[in-house]
Amino acid sequence: MTTMRASDSGFQAPGGVGSGLKTTSAEVRSQQAGAVDRVFAVRSGLSMRDAARIALTGIVFAFVLSLALTPRADAQQMRYMTGQNVVPVYEGWERNADGSFTMVFGYMNRNYEEEVDVPVGPDNRFEPLEADQGQPAHFYPRRQQFMFRVRVPKDWGQKDLVWTLTSHGKTEKAFGTLTPFWEIDSSVYQQNRGGPGDLKEPDAAPSISLVGPAQRSVKVGEPMMLEATVSDDGLPTFKPSRSGSGSIASASAQSNSVIPSRQNPLTQAVVRLDRNVRLGVTWVVHRRSVPADVTLSPMHVAVGEGGKASTTVTFTAPGTYTLRGYADDGILLGSTDVTFTVR
């Protein structure tokens, strides 16, 4: 499953596991230093005051040396802004009414800023099915969950569906399997995406259809409207206090606090709802033939009257671009694609 749990980085106090007390590494060092002072004084015959001075000098020297040898936090972070690879992720599988199965995939781009492109082919392929299974070739930073789905027949059996990605010189694989442990339902989506409603509440994925042709041509710099129609079952139950998958990310973005927010799949998600939106559409760059900027204004659109959701797209360089629109009810997703030839 993809539910993530933060680890406890504090040190346990000497009071024991059940004490509920924690101490920082500095406090641990201080407690240990006190014990060293007493032992050193007894063994050397010095007074406690002299022994303490000598021990303190050693501790200060060790602390200064550790500061000199420890890389700065921002330097450590800079190493991950660019230059890292993308890891494919198998999220789980779903049952279909006709007896077939759907395997769901996402990815982890280890960079915090770089958007990586890996064209479908030897470096971005599926097997044993056809290499192209609708997977992205453009990868946004960090963890992106439930990004695409691959249907396999009901007689698939125990075979693995393998997604291979090679980027920045590293090859990673995700293995899709129908092992019972990996079966997912709406509650798994809800727990991972932070959606509204109650666990096990019935929900069907929204459907989305493109208004106009799926193949289009446009000039560089010429804005073009994208419009889609979305239908939904009205579930999950909307709760403004938990405004869908984007509530955490949106609240963080609107905050004036100088304290940086904790990074997690919710805050990193590109596909999400804006705060207090129950049903929306997110447009993303799914594939592109050139590493050029694409402006989506806006990227996240609330569905309005008649199920309509529209945005404007502008391209900065000639090439072929596939955009994917995700209809999102806060838990489940539907998608549609449109391809542009930009001249």
Secondary structure as the mmCIF struct_conf table of DSSP 4:
data_model
#
loop_
_struct_conf.conf_type_id
_struct_conf.id
_struct_conf.beg_label_comp_id
_struct_conf.beg_label_asym_id
_struct_conf.beg_label_seq_id
_struct_conf.end_label_comp_id
_struct_conf.end_label_asym_id
_struct_conf.end_label_seq_id
BEND BEND1 GLY A 10 GLY A 10
STRN STRN1 PHE A 11 GLN A 12
HELX_LH_PP_P HELX_LH_PP_P1 ALA A 13 ALA A 13
TURN_TY1_P TURN_TY1_P1 PRO A 14 GLY A 15
HELX_RH_3T_P HELX_RH_3T_P1 VAL A 17 SER A 19
STRN STRN2 LYS A 22 THR A 23
HELX_RH_AL_P HELX_RH_AL_P1 SER A 25 SER A 44
TURN_TY1_P TURN_TY1_P2 GLY A 45 GLY A 45
HELX_RH_AL_P HELX_RH_AL_P2 MET A 48 LEU A 69
BEND BEND2 THR A 70 THR A 70
HELX_LH_PP_P HELX_LH_PP_P2 PRO A 71 ARG A 72
HELX_RH_AL_P HELX_RH_AL_P3 ALA A 73 MET A 78
TURN_TY1_P TURN_TY1_P3 ARG A 79 MET A 81
BEND BEND3 THR A 82 GLY A 83
STRN STRN3 VAL A 86 ARG A 95
TURN_TY1_P TURN_TY1_P4 ALA A 97 ASP A 98
BEND BEND4 GLY A 99 GLY A 99
STRN STRN4 PHE A 101 ASN A 109
BEND BEND5 TYR A 112 GLU A 113
HELX_LH_PP_P HELX_LH_PP_P3 GLU A 114 GLU A 115
STRN STRN5 VAL A 116 ASP A 117
BEND BEND6 VAL A 120 VAL A 120
STRN STRN6 GLY A 121 GLY A 121
TURN_TY1_P TURN_TY1_P5 PRO A 122 ASP A 123
STRN STRN7 ASN A 124 GLU A 127
BEND BEND7 PRO A 128 LEU A 129
BEND BEND8 ALA A 131 ALA A 131
BEND BEND9 GLN A 133 GLY A 134
BEND BEND10 ALA A 137 ALA A 137
STRN STRN8 HIS A 138 PHE A 139
BEND BEND11 PRO A 141 PRO A 141
STRN STRN9 ARG A 142 VAL A 152
TURN_TY1_P TURN_TY1_P6 LYS A 154 ASP A 155
TURN_TY1_P TURN_TY1_P7 GLY A 157 GLN A 158
STRN STRN10 LEU A 161 SER A 167
TURN_TY1_P TURN_TY1_P8 HIS A 168 GLY A 169
STRN STRN11 LYS A 170 GLY A 176
HELX_RH_3T_P HELX_RH_3T_P2 PRO A 180 TRP A 182
STRN STRN12 GLU A 183 GLU A 183
HELX_RH_AL_P HELX_RH_AL_P4 SER A 186 ARG A 193
TURN_TY1_P TURN_TY1_P9 GLY A 194 GLY A 194
BEND BEND12 PRO A 196 GLY A 197
TURN_TY1_P TURN_TY1_P10 LEU A 199 LYS A 200
STRN STRN13 SER A 207 LEU A 210
BEND BEND13 VAL A 211 GLY A 212
BEND BEND14 ALA A 214 ALA A 214
STRN STRN14 GLN A 215 VAL A 218
TURN_TY1_P TURN_TY1_P11 VAL A 220 GLY A 221
STRN STRN15 MET A 224 SER A 231
BEND BEND15 PRO A 236 PRO A 236
HELX_LH_PP_P HELX_LH_PP_P4 THR A 237 PHE A 238
HELX_RH_3T_P HELX_RH_3T_P3 PRO A 240 ARG A 242
HELX_RH_3T_P HELX_RH_3T_P4 GLY A 244 GLY A 246
HELX_RH_AL_P HELX_RH_AL_P5 SER A 247 GLN A 254
BEND BEND16 VAL A 258 ILE A 259
HELX_LH_PP_P HELX_LH_PP_P5 PRO A 260 GLN A 263
HELX_RH_AL_P HELX_RH_AL_P6 PRO A 265 GLN A 268
BEND BEND17 VAL A 270 VAL A 271
HELX_LH_PP_P HELX_LH_PP_P6 LEU A 273 ASP A 274
TURN_TY1_P TURN_TY1_P12 ARG A 275 ASN A 276
BEND BEND18 ARG A 278 LEU A 279
STRN STRN16 GLY A 280 ARG A 288
BEND BEND19 SER A 289 VAL A 290
STRN STRN17 VAL A 294 SER A 297
BEND BEND20 PRO A 298 MET A 299
STRN STRN18 HIS A 300 ALA A 302
HELX_RH_3T_P HELX_RH_3T_P5 GLU A 305 GLY A 307
STRN STRN19 LYS A 308 PHE A 315
BEND BEND21 THR A 316 PRO A 318
STRN STRN20 GLY A 319 ASP A 328
BEND BEND22 GLY A 330 ILE A 331
STRN STRN21 LEU A 333 VAL A 342
#
